[in-house]
Amino acid sequence: MSEPARPAQTRRPVRTNATRQKLFEASMLLIGERGPANVTVDEIAAAAGVSKGTVYYNFGSKSEMIAALLEHGVEMLESRLASASPAAKAVDDLQEMLGAMLDFFAEYPSFAQLLVSEMWRTPGEWHETLTLLRERLVSVIGAAVERVAQENQVDTQITPASVAGAILGATFVIGLDRLVFHPDRSREQALAVVMTVIRGYLR
């Protein structure tokens, strides 16, 4: 059984973002093929073009490495959401953000699959890490939902944080459903389905 991941603040700093990105790309590729339990540190290191010692120096264990790479993936996603093209209306702004999230999941489907499979697993090996990462994403989306509420009549019995959580879950599921079962479904069609959540919030 793998040892639990240490809290983020006790991990060794990764030497370079380039190294972390290589490990992220390699691990997501291999995990997507076989799942985290069936991938070794040696395989990830080899695929990333780094030594096994580099992995252990930076992370200490495979479990800690995956926890750190999950955090790295969320940081990448946060950056995508922050850089989404701003729109004049808050609803359109939120739509741009969710479109960027769908694009990210299409680019890194294994990351989305790992998040979905582990985020709601209780107890889970990375539950504590994923709880914090979920809170970060809900906070980003929640801020956009609050702007929608400021500009529009909304259902005041539902909190922006609850709507943000529903949107996050819907985007994960619709994004993966499109990739796995409906590859012919366009980005715009998938986005329209996700946006039904916010449409239901409006009055």
C-alpha positions, 0 to 999 in steps of 0.5 A: 500500500502506498504511503499517503502524500505529505501535505504540499508545504512539506514537499521538496520544491521541484527544481524547474517547471520544465521538469515538472511539466515533463513528469506531468505529461509522461505520468498522464499518458501512462496513467491514462493507459493503465491507471495510477496503480499500474504505473511505476516511478521508473516508467514515468521517469523514463518516459519523462527523460529524467532519472528515477533519483530526480523523481525521488529527490523532488517528491519522495514517493510515487504517491507524493509525485502524483499528488504534486502533479495533480496540483500542477495540473490544477495550476495549469487549468487555473491559468487557462481559466484566468486567461480566457477571453473576457466578455462584456456580459458576466454570463458570456465571461463564464461561458468562455471560462467553461469552454477553456476548461473543456479544451483543457480536458480534451488536451489532457483527458487522463488528467480529467479522468484521474480527477473524476475517479479520485476526487469523490473517492472516500477515503482515497489516497489523494483525498486531502490534496484533491479536496483542496484542489477542488476548493480552488477550482470552485473558488475561481468558478464561484467568483464568475458566478457571483458576477453573473448574480450581480448582473442578473436576477437569480435564484437567491435560495441557491448560493454561488458556491453551490452553483459553482460546484454543480458547474464544475461537476457538470463540466467534468462529466460532460467533458469526459462523456464527450471524449469517451462516448460522443467524440462526434459531439462538438465543443459548442454542443458540450458547452451548451449542455454545461451552460444549462446549469447556469441558465437554470440559476437565472430568473 
